[in-house]
Every structure is written in C-alpha cells, then in structure tokens.
Amino acid sequence: MSMIVGAGTIIVGGGHAGAQAAIALRQNGYSGPVTIIGREQLLPYERPPLSKEYMSGEKEFERLYIRPRAFWDEKQVQLVLGRTVEVVEPVGKTVKLDDGSSRVYNSLIWAAGGDPRMLAISGADLLGVHHVRTRLDVDSILTELPRVNKVVVIGGGYIGLEAAAALSKMSKEVVLLEALPRVLARVAGPELSRFFEAEHRAHGVDLRTSVVVDAFEGNDCRMTGVRLGDGSVIEAQMAIVGIGISPTVGPLDVAGAKIANGVKVDEYCRTSLKDIYAIGDCAAHANAFAGGATIRLESVQNANDQANVVAKVICASDPKPYNMTPWFWSSQYDLKLQTVGLSAGYDATVLRGNPITRSFSVIYLKEGKVIALDCVNMVKDYVQGRKIVELGAVIAKEKLRDTSSALKDLIEV
C-alpha cells in the first residue's frame, strides 16, 4: 500500500522505547505526525527506579519523567494517554483503540513492553498481592505499607531483590522466596548470587531458596499469608510478586506477525508485517552477544538503542543494524551492580577482587573469551571491561584476577 496522506508514525507504548523512538524520529528530521499511544494516564517515564529510588522514597515521581510536557508539545508529538491498541490491521494500516476509535499510520512502532507474569495459584487475586511494573503498582504498595509489618517477596531476580532492599530500609520484616537454588540464577554466576544472598540476610531479610509457593491465604478478600509447598504458612500482610514479564504482543499475533517469546524482528527491528517495527522488552531479536540466539532484552539500553535504529530506518538516515553492547544496572542498599555483556552460556568465571570488601567484579568467559562482567561498586572495571567484551578478548585468568592491573592495560593493541 502506498503512503497515506496525513498519516505518520504511531508508537504503541509510552515507556523508554516508545519515548526514545519519538525523540529519535525528530532528531533524524522526521517531519510527519508522530503519535504515542500509552495505556497509562501519565507522560512517558522511567520504570527502573520504581523498585529502587521511588519505592524507597529517595526520588520523587516528577523526577522520573523522561521529558516534561513542554518538550512533547514543542516537538509536536501527540500523546494519546490512557488508551490501548486492541486491533492492528496491517493491510489497511490501521489501529483500533479500546475506545472504539481508529487511526491510520504509515509506520507503526510497537513498544508495548510487557505485563507482570502472574502466579497461577489460589489467592493470587487477593488484596495485598502486588506486582511492580507501573507507578500505580508502587503507589498501591506505598498506600498499604503503613498498615503492614511483614512482606513476602516472591522472586529472586533484580525486581525482587530491589524491592526487598527498599522494604528492608523501611524497617519492614521481609521474607524473600526464590524457586531456584540461588537468586539471580538466570542472569549471573554463583559468586554474585552468594554475595547478594549474604547481603540481604545481613540486612535482616529472611531469604529462602528452592522454595515452592503453593497458594496465598486470606480473609475477607485480603491476603493473610503465603502457603508453601511443604504446607507451612508464612503470615504476612503483603506479597510482592516479581517473576518476570510476559511480552504484550497480542494484537500483532492476531495480525499475523511472527511470534516467539515476543514479536520476532530482524536486525533493523522490522517485524514480519510491512512497515511495522517492534522495539524494547517485547522484541525478540538475534543478538550477537548471545551467540546469535534470539532473545528479548529487558533493559533501558536495549529500548533506547533499538528505538534509534528504527528511527533511522524510517527516516532513511543512514540506517545501521542493531548490534549494541548490552548493559544493565541494579541498586540494592549501598551497592551498585553494573553489568556489561551477556553471561549466558559461560563456561568459566574469574573473581576479581574480594567480595568481603563489597567492591569486586565477576568476569565471565566462554571458550577463553571474555563475554561479560558483573561489577559491584567497581565502576572502573565496568567502564574498561566494555571494550574487552566487545573484542571478545582472550586474556589469561591470572591477569584478569590481578587487581593491581587495570583492565584497559590487558588489551593487546
């Protein structure tokens, strides 16, 4: 179908990916209409701080806005807030919203992110059972907290650990439950897992691994406890479930897009549907740092970089395939964890520094090549390690282990 006069680019999703897509379109000279359709009644905002600084009260929500209202007005980006896209019609280049209205597009960028993965157990709908994905989620938690003494956090990934740290700092009694034998098992090695388990326990968190959650118990529609697989019950007034997200791709699936744990995209973030792109948490792409495997990356880095790729494609502004270095971060207590690269598939690790000092790095290798680093309060290692990961450098373990040498000095020119 030819270009539709008066139609422009519609962006579905008002998170990091959607906001950056709109910004990048204007930066690359796009002059057509740009519309962001977001399901929350809020300007695009940062989500990572929700389980960190916002929950703990260290940062006011106004500081989380990606750009102020005046910016969107100045850049002529229309914000359609509090609405969701229910139907995508790729032949007619039309999207239908939940209020019954329709909009046409020339390009559609799907940046809808995902929804919290639910526990399919009895009592999951009781009051007091929460997730952490939106401001409303966290505000609901904060509203209830004055009446809460004990919280059960389910999930030992970053969201669960960050929530546990924030709640612990609020002097709440926290129990953290992880189904696997260690926390962060899907994203990090045993050294990092042991360190964070010890840190949380030192801060009073009752952290339990290899635990099966059987049901939420409650009275009068409100939870009163969590029943475990062994029949024991942890009494609590609140539970926070942080076990990942399910990508929001339903309308694209129905429209005929290729789906595989997200919507599949090529190296330019194009879906299998003409003029429809997908970016951010919901986009499944072949990643060179994962050995070419098709993965989803739930990170600000991925959201921003994929948005920039799509903007250049739409604007025909020297587009380049997506091949950016993955990086992540997590804040817990006074610890800043910074990760570069992807450790999946590693076959060896090197511990650089002593965890007792609370400042160290774990370096991951595969077939002798450095593929990732987890750096705890080690900014220099994180910054200098990026180049080593990008090169896939082969460096002797004893040299990597030696903290008297800077990582940048280990790269052979």
C-alpha positions in Angstrom: 0.0 0.0 0.0 1.3 3.5 -0.8 1.9 6.2 1.7 -1.3 7.5 3.3 -1.5 11.3 3.0 -1.7 12.9 6.5 -0.8 9.7 8.3 2.5 9.5 10.1 4.2 7.2 12.6 2.2 5.7 15.5 4.1 4.5 18.5 2.4 2.0 20.8 3.8 2.3 24.3 4.9 5.2 26.4 7.9 3.7 28.2 11.6 4.2 27.4 11.4 2.6 24.0 8.4 4.5 22.8 9.6 7.8 24.1 13.0 7.4 22.6 11.5 6.4 19.3 9.6 9.7 19.1 12.7 11.7 20.2 14.9 10.0 17.6 12.4 10.5 14.8 12.6 14.2 15.3 16.3 14.2 15.8 16.6 12.5 12.4 14.5 15.1 10.7 11.2 13.3 10.6 8.5 15.9 9.8 5.4 13.8 9.7 2.9 13.4 12.5 4.2 11.4 15.5 1.7 9.9 18.0 2.5 7.9 21.2 -0.4 5.8 22.4 0.2 4.9 26.1 -2.1 2.9 28.4 -1.2 5.0 31.5 -2.6 8.5 32.1 1.0 9.7 32.5 3.7 11.3 30.4 6.4 8.8 29.4 8.5 8.0 32.5 11.4 5.8 33.7 10.4 2.5 35.1 13.7 1.0 36.5 13.6 3.5 39.5 10.1 2.2 40.6 11.6 -0.7 42.5 14.5 1.3 43.7 14.5 5.1 44.5 10.8 5.7 44.0 9.7 2.8 46.3 12.2 3.8 49.0 11.2 7.5 48.8 14.6 8.7 47.6 13.3 10.1 44.4 10.0 12.0 43.7 8.0 10.8 40.8 8.3 14.1 38.9 12.0 13.3 38.5 11.2 10.1 36.6 9.6 11.8 33.6 11.7 11.2 30.5 10.8 14.7 29.2 8.4 17.4 30.5 5.1 18.1 28.8 6.5 21.2 27.1 9.0 19.1 25.3 6.4 16.9 23.7 4.4 19.9 22.7 7.5 21.6 21.2 8.4 18.5 19.2 4.8 18.1 18.0 4.4 14.7 19.4 0.8 13.9 20.2 0.3 11.9 23.4 -2.8 9.7 23.5 -2.8 8.6 27.1 -5.0 6.1 29.0 -5.7 4.1 25.8 -4.6 0.7 24.4 -4.4 -0.6 20.9 -6.7 -3.7 20.6 -6.5 -4.4 16.9 -3.8 -3.9 14.2 -4.9 -4.1 10.6 -1.7 -4.2 8.6 -3.3 -4.2 5.1 -5.3 -1.0 5.8 -2.5 0.3 8.0 -5.0 1.0 10.8 -5.0 0.5 14.6 -8.2 0.3 16.6 -8.2 1.6 20.2 -10.1 0.4 23.2 -12.4 3.4 23.0 -13.6 2.3 19.5 -11.6 5.0 17.6 -9.3 4.1 14.7 -6.1 5.7 13.5 -4.1 5.2 10.3 -0.3 5.1 10.0 2.5 4.9 7.5 4.8 3.4 10.0 3.9 1.6 13.3 6.4 1.1 16.1 5.3 -1.5 18.7 6.9 -0.6 22.0 4.2 -2.0 24.3 6.6 -3.7 26.7 5.0 -6.5 28.8 2.7 -7.3 31.7 3.9 -8.8 35.0 3.9 -12.6 34.9 1.2 -13.9 37.3 1.4 -16.8 39.7 -1.3 -19.4 38.7 -2.1 -20.3 42.2 -5.1 -19.9 44.6 -5.5 -16.5 46.1 -3.4 -14.6 43.5 -6.3 -12.1 43.2 -6.5 -11.3 46.9 -5.9 -7.7 48.1 -2.4 -7.2 49.3 -0.9 -9.2 46.4 1.1 -6.8 44.2 3.4 -6.6 41.2 5.9 -3.8 40.3 5.5 -2.6 36.8 3.8 0.8 36.8 3.6 3.9 39.1 0.1 2.7 40.1 1.6 -0.6 41.2 4.1 1.1 43.5 1.7 3.7 44.7 -0.7 0.9 45.8 2.1 -0.7 47.7 3.1 2.5 49.4 -0.5 3.3 50.3 -0.8 0.0 52.1 2.6 -0.1 53.8 1.7 1.9 56.9 -0.6 -1.0 57.9 2.0 -3.7 57.0 4.6 -5.2 59.2 5.6 -8.2 57.2 6.1 -8.6 53.4 6.8 -11.7 51.4 8.7 -11.0 48.2 8.4 -13.8 45.6 11.2 -13.9 43.0 14.9 -13.6 43.4 15.6 -11.7 40.3 16.5 -8.0 40.1 13.0 -6.7 40.8 12.5 -8.9 43.8 15.9 -8.1 45.3 15.5 -4.4 44.7 12.0 -4.4 46.3 13.3 -6.4 49.3 16.1 -3.9 49.8 13.8 -0.9 49.6 11.3 -2.5 52.1 14.1 -3.5 54.4 15.3 0.1 54.5 11.7 1.0 55.6 12.2 -1.3 58.6 9.7 -3.9 57.3 10.1 -7.5 58.1 10.9 -9.1 54.7 10.8 -12.7 53.6 12.2 -13.3 50.1 11.3 -16.6 48.3 13.1 -18.0 45.2 12.1 -21.2 43.5 15.6 -21.9 42.2 18.6 -23.0 44.3 20.0 -19.4 44.3 19.0 -15.9 43.5 19.9 -14.3 40.1 20.4 -17.9 38.8 19.2 -17.0 35.3 21.5 -14.0 34.8 24.6 -14.4 37.0 27.1 -16.9 38.4 27.2 -18.4 41.8 29.7 -15.9 43.1 27.4 -13.0 42.6 24.4 -15.0 43.9 26.2 -15.9 47.1 27.2 -12.3 47.7 23.7 -10.8 47.3 22.2 -13.6 49.4 24.6 -12.8 52.2 24.0 -9.0 51.9 20.2 -9.4 52.1 20.5 -11.7 55.1 22.9 -9.2 56.8 20.2 -6.6 56.4 17.6 -8.8 58.1 15.9 -10.3 55.0 14.7 -13.9 55.6 15.9 -15.2 52.2 14.9 -18.7 51.2 15.8 -20.6 48.0 14.4 -23.8 46.4 11.0 -22.8 47.8 7.7 -23.7 46.1 4.8 -21.3 46.7 1.5 -23.2 46.8 -1.1 -20.5 47.5 -2.0 -17.2 49.0 -4.2 -17.4 52.1 -6.6 -14.7 53.1 -9.7 -13.5 55.0 -12.4 -11.1 53.6 -10.6 -10.8 50.2 -7.3 -9.8 51.8 -4.2 -11.9 52.0 -3.0 -13.0 55.4 -0.2 -15.3 54.4 1.7 -17.4 51.9 1.4 -21.2 52.0 4.4 -23.1 50.8 4.7 -26.5 49.1 5.6 -28.2 52.4 2.4 -27.0 53.9 3.9 -24.3 56.1 2.4 -20.8 56.1 4.3 -17.5 56.3 2.0 -15.0 57.9 2.2 -11.6 56.1 0.0 -8.6 55.3 1.5 -8.1 51.8 3.2 -10.0 49.0 5.1 -8.6 46.0 5.4 -11.0 43.1 8.4 -10.3 40.8 8.8 -13.3 38.5 9.3 -11.5 35.2 7.0 -10.3 32.4 5.0 -11.6 29.5 5.6 -9.5 26.4 2.5 -7.6 25.2 2.1 -8.7 21.6 -1.5 -10.0 21.3 -2.7 -7.6 18.6 0.4 -8.3 16.5 0.0 -12.0 16.9 -3.6 -11.8 15.7 -2.5 -9.6 12.8 -0.1 -12.4 11.6 3.3 -11.3 12.9 5.8 -14.0 13.7 5.9 -14.5 17.5 8.4 -16.4 19.6 8.6 -15.2 23.2 7.9 -11.8 21.9 7.5 -10.5 18.4 10.3 -11.5 16.1 12.2 -8.7 14.4 15.2 -8.6 12.0 18.4 -6.6 12.5 16.6 -3.4 11.7 13.8 -4.2 14.2 11.3 -4.9 11.4 8.6 -7.4 12.1 7.3 -9.8 9.5 4.5 -7.3 8.8 5.2 -4.5 6.4 6.0 -1.1 7.9 5.6 -2.5 11.5 8.5 -2.4 13.8 9.0 -3.7 17.4 11.4 -2.5 20.0 12.2 -2.8 23.7 11.1 -5.5 26.1 8.6 -7.1 23.7 11.0 -7.5 20.7 12.7 -10.9 20.1 15.9 -10.4 18.1 19.0 -12.3 17.2 21.7 -10.9 19.5 25.4 -11.2 18.6 26.4 -11.1 22.3 24.2 -14.1 22.9 25.9 -16.0 20.1 23.3 -15.1 17.6 20.4 -16.6 19.7 17.0 -15.0 19.5 16.4 -13.3 22.8 14.5 -10.4 24.5 16.4 -7.9 26.5 14.5 -6.0 29.2 16.8 -3.0 29.7 16.9 0.7 29.1 20.0 0.2 26.8 18.1 -2.1 24.5 15.0 0.1 24.5 16.9 3.2 23.6 19.2 1.7 21.0 16.5 -0.2 19.2 14.5 3.0 19.1 17.4 4.8 17.5 17.8 2.0 14.9 14.1 2.2 13.9 14.1 6.0 13.6 17.0 5.9 11.2 15.3 3.2 9.1 12.0 5.2 8.9 13.9 8.4 8.1 16.2 6.7 5.7 19.0 8.4 7.7 22.0 6.0 7.2 20.3 3.1 9.0 22.6 0.5 10.6 21.7 -2.9 12.0 21.2 -3.3 15.8 24.4 -4.6 17.3 24.7 -2.7 20.6 26.6 -3.8 23.6 24.1 -4.9 26.4 24.4 -3.2 29.8 22.3 -3.3 32.9 22.4 -2.0 36.5 20.8 -2.6 39.8 20.9 -0.7 43.1 20.4 -2.5 46.4 21.3 -0.9 49.7 24.6 1.0 49.1 25.6 -1.5 46.3 25.7 -0.5 42.7 25.8 -3.5 40.4 26.8 -2.8 36.8 26.8 -5.4 34.1 28.2 -5.4 30.6 27.7 -8.2 28.1 25.6 -11.3 28.4 26.9 -14.2 30.6 24.5 -16.8 29.3 26.4 -19.9 28.2 29.6 -19.1 30.1 31.9 -22.0 31.0 34.3 -20.2 33.4 34.4 -17.3 35.8 37.1 -15.2 37.3 36.6 -13.4 40.6 38.4 -10.0 40.5 38.7 -8.5 44.0 37.3 -9.8 47.3 33.5 -9.8 47.9 34.3 -9.1 51.6 35.3 -5.6 50.6 32.0 -5.1 48.9 33.9 -4.0 45.8 34.7 -6.6 43.2 33.9 -8.0 39.7 32.9 -11.4 38.3 34.3 -11.9 34.8 32.6 -14.5 32.6 34.4 -16.4 29.9 33.3 -18.8 27.1 35.9 -20.8 25.3 38.5 -18.5 26.7 36.9 -15.2 25.5 35.5 -12.6 27.9 31.8 -12.3 27.3 30.5 -10.4 30.3 31.3 -8.7 33.6 29.3 -8.1 36.8 30.8 -5.2 38.7 29.8 -4.4 42.3 30.9 -0.9 43.3 33.6 -1.2 40.6 32.9 1.5 38.1 36.4 1.4 36.5 36.1 -2.4 35.8 32.7 -1.8 34.3 33.9 1.1 32.0 37.1 -0.6 31.0 35.5 -4.1 30.7 33.2 -3.0 28.0 36.0 -2.9 25.4 37.2 -6.3 26.4 33.7 -7.7 26.0 33.2 -6.1 22.6 36.5 -7.5 21.4 35.8 -10.9 22.8 39.3 -10.7 24.2 41.2 -13.8 25.3 43.2 -12.9 28.5 44.8 -15.2 30.9 42.7 -15.8 34.1 45.6 -14.8 36.4 45.9 -11.4 34.7 42.1 -10.8 34.9 42.3 -11.8 38.6 45.1 -9.3 39.4 43.5 -6.1 40.6 46.9 -4.3 40.6 46.5 -4.1 36.8 43.8 -2.0 35.1 41.6 -4.0 32.7 42.3 -1.5 29.9 46.0 -2.4 30.2 45.3 -6.1 29.5 44.1 -5.5 25.9 46.6 -6.2 23.3 46.8 -3.5 20.7 
